[in-house]
Amino acid sequence: MSESKRLFFAVEIPKPIQKQLVQWRADNFPADAGIPVVAANLHITLAFLGDVSEEKQRALAAMAGRIRQPGFTLNLDDAGQWLRSRVVWLGTRQPPRGLLQLANMLRAQAARSGCYQSPQPFHPHLTLLRNAAQAVPIPAPGFLWTFPVTEFVLYESRFVRGRTKYTPLQRWTLNES
């Protein structure tokens, strides 16, 4: 019996933008606002899969490989805080249709494969700060990072030496539009 892995599908944030976001976060949020997510872990989850066996991982990867969809451009131009889940996030005011379609397809496939999917509507975001127990001032609108999304990634989430580490396992290219 092979052990399961904790997996999720996500959009990777380009490295230059990861660095800019880390600097922006440092410039705009107090040091005690929460625990900063390391640059390499910044991503937008499309579908959380939970603990998945190797067999189920292969089936989900095969389904992901059958998705035919054009790439899209993503604008990170919105931010907020969810006090209940204690996170400060960065997202998009107008999620591109391609992003919503991709997430819906992956979430539907995951649900059909027995991976629990939250009943909450999909809210594309990346987590900037965790354990943000107190309300923090959110920077005024006017910030913007834009990048083309040309692929999506299957990640494994592992807890290593007290830190969460996300490892890309597989990538799928979105079609040219």
Backbone as CSV, one residue per row, in Angstrom:
resi,resn,N_x,N_y,N_z,CA_x,CA_y,CA_z,C_x,C_y,C_z
1,MET,0.855,-1.195,0.000,0.000,0.000,0.000,0.894,1.249,0.000
2,SER,0.825,2.024,-1.055,1.649,3.233,-1.104,0.977,4.322,-0.273
3,GLU,1.800,5.222,0.235,1.217,6.272,1.054,0.634,7.360,0.166
4,SER,-0.344,8.076,0.726,-0.987,9.123,-0.052,-0.165,10.409,0.023
5,LYS,-0.439,11.295,-0.925,0.213,12.604,-0.964,-0.883,13.663,-0.869
6,ARG,-0.544,14.789,-0.275,-1.473,15.923,-0.173,-1.253,16.782,-1.422
7,LEU,-2.259,16.846,-2.285,-2.085,17.448,-3.609,-3.079,18.574,-3.882
8,PHE,-2.682,19.443,-4.811,-3.606,20.464,-5.317,-3.138,20.918,-6.699
9,PHE,-4.116,21.365,-7.508,-3.825,21.990,-8.800,-3.754,23.494,-8.567
10,ALA,-2.818,24.164,-9.243,-2.675,25.602,-9.033,-2.057,26.288,-10.242
11,VAL,-2.179,27.607,-10.233,-1.482,28.472,-11.173,-0.233,28.957,-10.441
12,GLU,0.893,28.770,-11.098,2.175,29.204,-10.542,2.332,30.706,-10.793
13,ILE,2.896,31.393,-9.822,3.187,32.823,-9.986,4.622,32.933,-10.512
14,PRO,4.841,33.657,-11.621,6.208,33.780,-12.159,7.181,34.326,-11.116
15,LYS,8.399,33.802,-11.139,9.407,34.167,-10.123,9.623,35.677,-9.993
16,PRO,9.745,36.438,-11.100,9.947,37.891,-10.931,8.778,38.543,-10.183
17,ILE,7.570,38.043,-10.417,6.396,38.611,-9.733,6.383,38.159,-8.268
18,GLN,6.817,36.934,-7.997,6.923,36.486,-6.600,7.790,37.471,-5.808
19,LYS,8.944,37.830,-6.385,9.868,38.755,-5.703,9.218,40.125,-5.485
20,GLN,8.514,40.625,-6.512,7.838,41.926,-6.393,6.761,41.874,-5.304
21,LEU,6.020,40.764,-5.238,4.950,40.640,-4.246,5.510,40.602,-2.827
22,VAL,6.622,39.897,-2.656,7.255,39.831,-1.335,7.697,41.230,-0.899
23,GLN,8.277,41.993,-1.829,8.707,43.361,-1.511,7.492,44.244,-1.203
24,TRP,6.443,44.127,-2.023,5.217,44.916,-1.816,4.605,44.597,-0.455
25,ARG,4.581,43.324,-0.113,4.025,42.906,1.186,4.846,43.534,2.320
26,ALA,6.179,43.478,2.202,7.054,44.050,3.238,6.836,45.557,3.369
27,ASP,6.600,46.230,2.238,6.402,47.680,2.238,5.026,48.094,2.752
28,ASN,4.036,47.192,2.678,2.653,47.594,2.943,1.998,46.974,4.170
29,PHE,2.635,45.972,4.769,2.024,45.327,5.927,2.991,45.337,7.094
30,PRO,2.485,45.597,8.305,3.376,45.581,9.466,3.958,44.181,9.685
31,ALA,5.149,44.133,10.269,5.851,42.861,10.469,5.046,41.884,11.319
32,ASP,4.203,42.414,12.210,3.436,41.522,13.090,2.032,41.218,12.555
33,ALA,1.777,41.535,11.278,0.432,41.336,10.713,0.072,39.859,10.567
34,GLY,1.084,39.010,10.383,0.833,37.582,10.190,2.116,36.921,9.744
35,ILE,2.032,35.647,9.451,3.207,34.906,9.000,3.271,34.992,7.475
36,PRO,4.346,35.598,6.933,4.441,35.746,5.476,4.625,34.385,4.797
37,VAL,3.916,34.195,3.706,4.097,32.997,2.883,5.372,33.209,2.069
38,VAL,6.271,32.211,2.063,7.533,32.373,1.333,7.247,32.507,-0.167
39,ALA,8.119,33.223,-0.844,7.922,33.529,-2.269,7.623,32.279,-3.096
40,ALA,8.389,31.215,-2.878,8.224,30.000,-3.692,6.868,29.333,-3.480
41,ASN,6.184,29.658,-2.386,4.879,29.048,-2.108,3.712,29.900,-2.594
42,LEU,3.980,31.049,-3.183,2.891,31.895,-3.687,2.298,31.243,-4.942
43,HIS,0.995,30.998,-4.919,0.305,30.347,-6.038,-1.185,30.644,-5.912
44,ILE,-1.930,30.318,-6.946,-3.390,30.420,-6.888,-3.945,29.009,-7.019
45,THR,-4.545,28.515,-5.953,-5.108,27.164,-5.976,-6.311,27.124,-6.904
46,LEU,-6.322,26.135,-7.776,-7.457,25.913,-8.670,-8.390,24.854,-8.086
47,ALA,-7.813,23.792,-7.557,-8.605,22.711,-6.947,-7.744,22.030,-5.898
48,PHE,-8.254,21.963,-4.680,-7.556,21.258,-3.611,-8.018,19.806,-3.661
49,LEU,-7.069,18.875,-3.609,-7.402,17.461,-3.759,-7.336,16.699,-2.443
50,GLY,-6.573,17.217,-1.493,-6.433,16.522,-0.217,-5.446,15.370,-0.331
51,ASP,-5.603,14.392,0.549,-4.705,13.232,0.572,-5.144,12.247,-0.506
52,VAL,-4.259,12.003,-1.452,-4.588,11.252,-2.663,-3.623,10.072,-2.810
53,SER,-4.176,8.907,-3.125,-3.339,7.734,-3.383,-2.642,7.891,-4.726
54,GLU,-1.604,7.076,-4.932,-0.868,7.131,-6.196,-1.795,6.814,-7.374
55,GLU,-2.678,5.855,-7.174,-3.622,5.451,-8.229,-4.562,6.600,-8.581
56,LYS,-5.101,7.270,-7.564,-6.005,8.396,-7.810,-5.235,9.559,-8.430
57,GLN,-3.978,9.743,-8.011,-3.155,10.806,-8.596,-2.996,10.574,-10.095
58,ARG,-2.736,9.330,-10.499,-2.590,9.017,-11.930,-3.886,9.314,-12.687
59,ALA,-5.016,8.932,-12.097,-6.313,9.167,-12.755,-6.588,10.669,-12.895
60,LEU,-6.308,11.446,-11.840,-6.528,12.894,-11.896,-5.587,13.546,-12.902
61,ALA,-4.346,13.076,-12.966,-3.381,13.617,-13.918,-3.828,13.321,-15.351
62,ALA,-4.356,12.122,-15.574,-4.837,11.768,-16.916,-5.999,12.677,-17.312
63,MET,-6.916,12.925,-16.371,-8.053,13.820,-16.664,-7.556,15.233,-16.940
64,ALA,-6.592,15.705,-16.135,-6.052,17.057,-16.328,-5.423,17.179,-17.711
65,GLY,-4.775,16.100,-18.156,-4.121,16.113,-19.454,-5.083,16.192,-20.625
66,ARG,-6.361,15.904,-20.374,-7.367,15.975,-21.454,-8.012,17.353,-21.561
67,ILE,-7.685,18.250,-20.644,-8.286,19.593,-20.687,-7.690,20.355,-21.863
68,ARG,-8.566,20.899,-22.682,-8.145,21.721,-23.821,-8.743,23.099,-23.610
69,GLN,-7.891,24.036,-23.322,-8.381,25.376,-23.043,-7.288,26.376,-23.350
70,PRO,-7.653,27.529,-23.903,-6.630,28.544,-24.163,-6.089,29.147,-22.868
71,GLY,-4.864,29.655,-22.954,-4.300,30.391,-21.834,-5.045,31.711,-21.668
72,PHE,-4.672,32.461,-20.655,-5.349,33.729,-20.360,-4.372,34.623,-19.616
73,THR,-4.764,35.884,-19.474,-3.948,36.851,-18.737,-4.593,37.082,-17.382
74,LEU,-3.766,37.090,-16.358,-4.269,37.278,-15.004,-3.782,38.611,-14.468
75,ASN,-4.694,39.384,-13.903,-4.366,40.652,-13.240,-4.546,40.478,-11.742
76,LEU,-3.492,40.691,-10.993,-3.599,40.714,-9.531,-3.780,42.171,-9.132
77,ASP,-5.020,42.534,-8.791,-5.342,43.946,-8.547,-6.324,44.127,-7.400
78,ASP,-6.459,43.111,-6.552,-7.405,43.177,-5.441,-6.732,42.532,-4.230
79,ALA,-7.069,42.985,-3.055,-6.518,42.398,-1.828,-7.571,42.461,-0.745
80,GLY,-7.407,41.606,0.247,-8.357,41.608,1.358,-7.886,40.693,2.456
81,GLN,-8.757,40.546,3.440,-8.447,39.687,4.585,-9.688,38.886,4.940
82,TRP,-9.477,37.618,5.224,-10.547,36.772,5.752,-10.192,36.493,7.194
83,LEU,-10.902,37.136,8.106,-10.580,36.995,9.521,-10.822,35.571,10.015
84,ARG,-11.878,34.919,9.505,-12.187,33.583,9.998,-11.068,32.591,9.687
85,SER,-10.535,32.656,8.460,-9.434,31.748,8.107,-8.066,32.389,8.392
86,ARG,-8.081,33.633,8.872,-6.868,34.331,9.318,-5.826,34.469,8.213
87,VAL,-6.292,34.836,7.018,-5.346,35.060,5.918,-5.556,36.446,5.294
88,VAL,-4.454,36.998,4.812,-4.482,38.193,3.973,-4.163,37.698,2.565
89,TRP,-4.968,38.100,1.608,-4.865,37.553,0.256,-4.734,38.649,-0.792
90,LEU,-4.273,38.217,-1.958,-4.182,39.057,-3.147,-4.928,38.315,-4.245
91,GLY,-5.777,39.021,-4.967,-6.578,38.350,-5.992,-6.849,39.253,-7.167
92,THR,-7.952,38.965,-7.834,-8.296,39.688,-9.058,-9.731,40.189,-8.989
93,ARG,-9.926,41.455,-9.343,-11.275,42.030,-9.317,-12.183,41.369,-10.355
94,GLN,-11.618,41.092,-11.518,-12.375,40.505,-12.629,-11.689,39.216,-13.050
95,PRO,-12.024,38.083,-12.422,-11.343,36.844,-12.815,-11.593,36.542,-14.295
96,PRO,-10.543,36.243,-15.061,-10.744,35.911,-16.468,-11.574,34.636,-16.602
97,ARG,-12.385,34.594,-17.647,-13.257,33.434,-17.860,-12.443,32.145,-17.922
98,GLY,-11.261,32.209,-18.550,-10.413,31.023,-18.656,-10.009,30.466,-17.302
99,LEU,-9.726,31.355,-16.348,-9.352,30.926,-14.998,-10.527,30.217,-14.328
100,LEU,-11.702,30.815,-14.442,-12.899,30.224,-13.811,-13.235,28.875,-14.445
101,GLN,-13.130,28.796,-15.779,-13.421,27.535,-16.469,-12.446,26.446,-16.059
102,LEU,-11.162,26.782,-16.000,-10.139,25.812,-15.636,-10.381,25.296,-14.214
103,ALA,-10.626,26.213,-13.285,-10.889,25.808,-11.898,-12.142,24.943,-11.818
104,ASN,-13.198,25.337,-12.535,-14.442,24.558,-12.487,-14.235,23.151,-13.029
105,MET,-13.486,23.021,-14.132,-13.232,21.691,-14.703,-12.430,20.835,-13.726
106,LEU,-11.371,21.405,-13.157,-10.520,20.639,-12.242,-11.280,20.265,-10.976
107,ARG,-12.087,21.181,-10.463,-12.861,20.897,-9.249,-13.912,19.817,-9.517
108,ALA,-14.550,19.893,-10.694,-15.566,18.884,-11.035,-14.914,17.504,-11.177
109,GLN,-13.758,17.447,-11.842,-13.053,16.162,-11.995,-12.619,15.629,-10.632
110,ALA,-12.139,16.511,-9.772,-11.700,16.095,-8.437,-12.885,15.533,-7.652
111,ALA,-14.022,16.219,-7.717,-15.214,15.759,-6.992,-15.659,14.395,-7.511
112,ARG,-15.641,14.216,-8.839,-16.035,12.917,-9.411,-15.079,11.812,-8.989
113,SER,-13.841,12.186,-8.676,-12.845,11.202,-8.236,-12.871,11.002,-6.723
114,GLY,-13.822,11.639,-6.065,-13.957,11.439,-4.628,-13.154,12.395,-3.767
115,CYS,-12.609,13.456,-4.358,-11.885,14.460,-3.572,-12.893,15.524,-3.139
116,TYR,-13.051,15.702,-1.852,-13.998,16.686,-1.333,-13.687,18.069,-1.889
117,GLN,-14.719,18.767,-2.356,-14.566,20.139,-2.833,-15.433,21.052,-1.977
118,SER,-14.864,22.139,-1.536,-15.589,23.085,-0.687,-16.821,23.600,-1.425
119,PRO,-17.939,23.733,-0.706,-19.141,24.298,-1.342,-19.009,25.809,-1.559
120,GLN,-17.978,26.424,-0.969,-17.776,27.865,-1.150,-17.498,28.155,-2.619
121,PRO,-18.004,29.279,-3.141,-17.681,29.628,-4.525,-16.170,29.835,-4.664
122,PHE,-15.656,29.527,-5.846,-14.229,29.693,-6.137,-13.884,31.169,-6.074
123,HIS,-12.897,31.524,-5.278,-12.427,32.904,-5.169,-10.923,32.882,-5.430
124,PRO,-10.513,33.097,-6.698,-9.089,32.998,-7.013,-8.274,34.003,-6.209
125,HIS,-7.268,33.496,-5.502,-6.437,34.364,-4.671,-5.127,33.661,-4.364
126,LEU,-4.157,34.443,-3.968,-2.948,33.856,-3.395,-2.848,34.375,-1.971
127,THR,-2.378,33.522,-1.087,-2.264,33.884,0.323,-0.938,34.596,0.541
128,LEU,-1.010,35.825,1.054,0.186,36.619,1.355,0.655,36.385,2.782
129,LEU,-0.315,36.346,3.717,-0.014,36.197,5.148,-0.959,35.165,5.751
130,ARG,-0.423,34.309,6.608,-1.228,33.361,7.380,-1.224,33.796,8.843
131,ASN,-2.156,33.237,9.604,-2.262,33.536,11.048,-2.383,35.040,11.297
132,ALA,-3.111,35.719,10.413,-3.376,37.148,10.582,-4.630,37.259,11.447
133,ALA,-4.436,37.188,12.757,-5.561,37.115,13.686,-6.269,38.460,13.851
134,GLN,-5.524,39.548,13.671,-6.094,40.890,13.832,-6.343,41.504,12.452
135,ALA,-7.333,42.386,12.392,-7.584,43.099,11.139,-6.354,43.941,10.791
136,VAL,-5.961,43.896,9.522,-4.822,44.695,9.073,-5.307,45.667,7.996
137,PRO,-4.689,46.856,7.907,-5.068,47.780,6.843,-4.651,47.211,5.485
138,ILE,-5.581,47.230,4.562,-5.322,46.725,3.210,-4.921,47.917,2.340
139,PRO,-3.839,47.797,1.574,-3.416,48.912,0.711,-4.540,49.366,-0.231
140,ALA,-4.557,50.666,-0.491,-5.569,51.233,-1.393,-5.410,50.644,-2.789
141,PRO,-6.521,50.552,-3.537,-6.416,50.059,-4.913,-5.428,50.896,-5.715
142,GLY,-4.907,50.304,-6.779,-3.919,50.999,-7.609,-2.728,50.095,-7.882
143,PHE,-2.600,49.019,-7.104,-1.523,48.052,-7.353,-1.985,47.101,-8.459
144,LEU,-1.023,46.595,-9.223,-1.376,45.689,-10.327,-0.152,44.894,-10.763
145,TRP,-0.327,43.592,-10.849,0.654,42.702,-11.471,-0.112,41.923,-12.525
146,THR,0.431,41.841,-13.727,-0.222,41.150,-14.837,0.738,40.127,-15.400
147,PHE,0.222,38.931,-15.682,1.066,37.918,-16.318,0.210,36.938,-17.091
148,PRO,0.786,36.363,-18.170,0.059,35.358,-18.939,0.100,34.022,-18.209
149,VAL,-1.022,33.333,-18.202,-1.080,31.985,-17.637,-1.113,31.022,-18.813
150,THR,-0.048,30.242,-18.955,0.078,29.340,-20.103,0.097,27.875,-19.678
151,GLU,0.031,27.637,-18.359,0.027,26.261,-17.872,-0.577,26.215,-16.474
152,PHE,-0.898,25.004,-16.041,-1.286,24.800,-14.649,-0.485,23.621,-14.117
153,VAL,-0.407,23.525,-12.790,0.559,22.640,-12.142,-0.135,21.793,-11.073
154,LEU,0.304,20.547,-10.960,-0.100,19.691,-9.845,1.022,19.773,-8.813
155,TYR,0.683,20.213,-7.606,1.653,20.366,-6.521,1.413,19.333,-5.430
156,GLU,2.509,18.984,-4.768,2.415,18.232,-3.523,2.743,19.191,-2.387
157,SER,1.977,19.108,-1.317,2.207,19.915,-0.124,2.756,19.000,0.963
158,ARG,3.952,19.350,1.472,4.554,18.543,2.552,5.004,19.468,3.662
159,PHE,4.948,18.937,4.863,5.432,19.673,6.023,6.839,19.164,6.304
160,VAL,7.837,20.023,6.091,9.235,19.619,6.228,9.918,20.552,7.234
161,ARG,10.458,19.985,8.303,11.175,20.755,9.320,10.425,22.023,9.725
162,GLY,9.154,21.851,10.060,8.362,22.968,10.565,7.864,23.946,9.524
163,ARG,8.106,23.638,8.242,7.651,24.552,7.173,6.866,23.778,6.131
164,THR,5.928,24.459,5.509,5.194,23.852,4.410,5.993,24.057,3.135
165,LYS,6.165,22.974,2.383,6.918,23.046,1.124,6.008,22.532,0.009
166,TYR,5.888,23.320,-1.055,5.094,22.917,-2.217,6.053,22.495,-3.322
167,THR,5.848,21.284,-3.824,6.710,20.760,-4.877,5.888,20.527,-6.133
168,PRO,6.257,21.136,-7.274,5.532,20.859,-8.520,5.823,19.418,-8.958
169,LEU,4.767,18.664,-9.256,4.922,17.275,-9.680,4.715,17.120,-11.182
170,GLN,3.792,17.895,-11.726,3.445,17.744,-13.139,2.868,19.060,-13.646
171,ARG,3.087,19.349,-14.936,2.588,20.585,-15.551,1.820,20.249,-16.824
172,TRP,0.806,21.074,-17.114,0.056,20.932,-18.352,-0.009,22.297,-19.017
173,THR,0.278,22.317,-20.295,0.247,23.570,-21.057,-1.169,23.850,-21.518
174,LEU,-1.559,25.115,-21.384,-2.842,25.555,-21.938,-2.615,25.868,-23.413
175,ASN,-3.623,25.680,-24.210,-3.500,25.867,-25.667,-3.273,27.348,-25.965
176,GLU,-2.637,27.593,-27.090,-2.518,28.983,-27.572,-3.921,29.436,-27.957
177,SER,-4.249,30.676,-27.595,-5.599,31.152,-27.941,-5.645,31.718,-29.329
